């Protein structure tokens, strides 16, 4: 059974994942934060330093150069391979992260149709010539359900939906994710009051600046100063904390203004994450500040494991007892 720790940023997901991994004896962690996959993006993503990972194996961290693009499809393939390898070792997989689409792509049935640059370029040209509303109206005729779910002003998603329809001959909605786990999973969400979350965000941003966020972004963005050799790519440069710091380094805002913008945008991101995960009724929510958080999380995992074991028994399968060491591990 996969354990997933989800929820807004700054609620302590990484700490709980580490605590659970230790408590369960044989467990490995799979990252589901889009920007923690980038090498060198450490301070601004609150990545757990190697020395603080308690000897627990981590996957999908530091797998991309900052100039590379990160796609959900590529993440899905790599992270699912990690899950299969962890299962092969008879260890527990703990997925942790707040990138909602990445979590869903990893845990749920979700297909990714290919792309066609020629089709996309033609559709993008039509957006310029005809306007977004015209293409949204076309989408309404070809896939009414997709048009109802896509903002008429979101040109990128409208183009993608029409591209998929033209490329595959199937509705775009056929490729939208279903709330159906690929493998048995329990999702544990961390939440806290908005006031507390705002204070945590502010403290985290202050800590990032003290830990050298500006120096990190400067090094990554400038090959001359020992960065990656190619600078920050378009995907990495959009990350909260990095986009605002880049503006500061460009002389557009002061350091204090950049800090304020990061706090504001991180709070907004946290609310978007809460909205995303809050729509999934399968998430079991716990209060991040609860002193018995680990015990409550373990109780949820134990109950879910017991339910799965009963289902296995009905099907004639067996399941290793929760918390028992895997073969070859003391």
N, C-alpha and C positions, 0 to 999 in steps of 0.2 A: 504494500500500500504506500502510495506517495503522500507525503505530508507537505502542504504548501502554506507558507507564512506570508500573508498579503496585507495590504492596507496602505494608508498614507505614509509619506515620507516622515522621518523623525519620530516614529512611534516605537522604535526599538526592535524592528523585525530581525535584524542581524544578530542581536544579542540573544533573542529567544531561540533563533535557529541554532546557535552554538550551544545554548543550554540544553535544548532538546537532543541534539546530536550526542552530547556527552551522556545524557540520561539514558539514551537508547542503546548505548554501548557500541553498536556497529552501524554508523550512519555517515553519509557524505552529503555535502551541500551543493546544490545547483543554483547558480545565480540567475535571477530573472529581472535584473535591472539593465536596461538597454545600454546605459552609458558606462557601467562598471565593466563592460566587456572590452573597453579600450585601455590599452597599455598607457601608463603614465597619467591617466585621468584618475588620480587617487584622492587628493584632498577635496576637490570639488564634488565628488560623487559619494563621499563618506565611505569609501571602500575600506573594509577591515584589513589592516596591515597583516602581512604574512606572520609576523611574530605574535599576533594576537588571535590567530585562528585555532589555537589550542591543539595543533596537530591533526585537525580534522580536514580531510581532503575537500577542496573546493573546485568547482568546475564552472566553465563559462565566465571566468574572470581573466582579463589580460589576454584575450585571444585575437584582438584586432589592433592595427595601427591607427592612430588618431585621424589619419587622412583618408581612411577607408570608409565606405558606406556600410551601415548596419541594416540588414533587412530582416523582417520577421520570419520569412521563409528560411533563410540561411540559419537563423537562430533555432528555429524549430528542428531542423535536421540535426544540427550539432547537439542540442540539448537532449533530444530524444535518444540519440546515440549514447549520450552520457547516462541517461536513465537505464537504458538496456544493459550497459556495462556494469552499473551499480547493482542492478538486479542479478546479473550473472555472478557477481561476487557475494550474493545473498546479504547485501547491506541494505539499510534503509536510505531512501532518497528524500532529502528535505529541500524543497524548492523555496527560495526566498527572494522577494523583490516586489517593487511597486509598479512596474511597467505592465499595465493591465492587458494590453494586446499580446505581449510576450507570454504572460502567464496563461492566457486563454489558448494561444497557439500551441503551447507545450502540453497542456492538460486535456484540452477538448478536441473533438473531431473538427478539424479545420484544414481545408485544402487551399492550395495556392496555385491558381492557373498561371501560365506563363505570360510573357509580355511580348509585344511586337512594336519596336521603335517606329516603324512606318505608320502603323495604325494610330499610335499615340500622338505622333507629330501632326498627323492630319486632323485629329480631334482637337488638339491644342490650338491649331491654326483656326479651326472653326469657332472655338471659344472667343478668340480675338475678333474674328470677322462677324459672328452672329450673336455673341453674348452668352453668358452662362445660363440664363433662363431659357433660351432656345434649346440648348442641349439638354437641360433638365426636362423640358417638355417632351423631347424625343425619348428620353429615358422613361418618362411616365407612360408613353405608348408601348415601349418594348418590355418594360419590367416595372409595373405599377408599384409592387411592394418595395423594390429598391429605391424608387423615386421618393416614396413616402418616408424612407429612413435616411435619405441623404439631403442635407441642407442645399436648397437651390443656389446658394452663393458659394458652395464649396466646389470650385471648378476642378480641383485635383481629383476628388472622389467621383464626380460626375464623369470625367474623362476615363477614369479607371473602370467604372462600371460599364460604360459603353464599349471600351476596349475589350473587356472580358466577354461581353455578349457577342461582339463581332468575331473574336478570336475562337471562341468555343462553340458558339451556336446555342448556348444555354443561358438561362437568366443569371444575372449577377448574384441574386439571392441564393442560388444553389451552392455558392461557394462561401456564404457567410457562416461564421462559426455557430455550432449547435452546443447547447449546454448539456453535453454528454461526454463524460470522461473517457479517454482512451484506455486508461488503466485505473483501478480503484484508487481513489484519492480522498483525502480530507483537507479542506481549506480552513485555516484558522486566520481570522482577521483581527488586527490590532487597531483599536480606536481609543480616542481620549477626547475630553472636552475641547471645544474650539479655543478657549482661552489658554489651556495648557499646551495645546498643539502650537499655538502662535508663539508662546514663550519658548518652547523647545526649538522651533524653527529659528527664532532669533539667536538663541544660544548656539545652535549649530553653525549658523553663518558667521557669528563672531569667532567661533573656534576655527573655522576654515581660514579666515583671514589671518588669525594668529599662527596657523600652521603653514602659511605660505601659499595661499590660493593664487595671489597675483603673480608670484614667482613661477608657480607651476604653469599657469596659463601662458605667461611670457615665453617660457622655455618650449612649450608645446607648439606655440604659434610661430616661433621664429627659428628656422633651421640654423641660422647664423649663431644662435645662442644655445646650441646643443639640443635642439628639439628632435623630432622624428626624422628630419630631412625633407619632409614634405608639408609640414605645418598641419593645422587642424582642417579636416575636411568639412563639408557642408553639414553633415549629420552631427558630428561632435561639436561644432561651433554653435549649434542651436541649444545645447544643453543649458539648463538653468545654472547660473553660476559662472559659466564660461562665456556665454553671450554677453552678459553684462560686464564682465571683466575685460573682454575684448574691446568693448566700447570705451572703457576707462583707459586702456593701453593706447587706444587710438586718439585720446585726448578729447573725447566727446563728453565725458562726465568725470567728476572727481571720484576719488576712492570712496568717500563717504556716500556719494550719490549711488555709486555702483552697489555698495553694501545695502542701501535702502531698497534698491530695485531687486536685488537678489532675495531679500527677505519677503518683499511683496509677491514676487513671482513664485517663490517656493510655497508660500501660503496658498496662493491660487492653485498651484499644482497639487498640493495636498487635498484641497477640496474637490478637484477633478478626480483624483484617485479614489476618494471616498465615494463619489458619485458612481464611478465605474464599478468598484467592487461591491458597493451597496446594492446594486441592481441584481447581484447574483445571490439568490436565496440559499444557495448551498454553502455559503460562507458562515462559519460559526464565529461570532464576534466575542472578543474578550477586551477588557479594559487594560490598556498598556501600563497604567500606573498601579495596578493591583499587586500587592506584595506577594500574593500566591499565584502569580501568573504562570510560572512553570508548572505548578501542580495542576492548575486548571487545564492547561494545554495537554499535559500528559493524560488527564482524565478523558478529554475529548478523543485523543488518539487511541487510548485503550478501548473506549466504547466503540469507536469506529472499527477497530481491529476485531473486536468480538463479534460485531455484526457481520463483518466480512467472513470471519471464520465459520459462522453459522451458515452463510450462503455457500461457502466452499463445501461444508459437510453435506449439504443437501445435494451438491453436485458431485460428491465423491472425491473432492480434492482435500489436500492437507495444507496447513499453513504453519510456519515456524512461530513459536510463541513470541509475543512481543517482548523486546528487550533482551532476548537470548543471543549470545554471540554467534556469529557465522562460523562455519567450519574453518578451522585453522587460525581463528582469532581467540586469544585468551580471554 
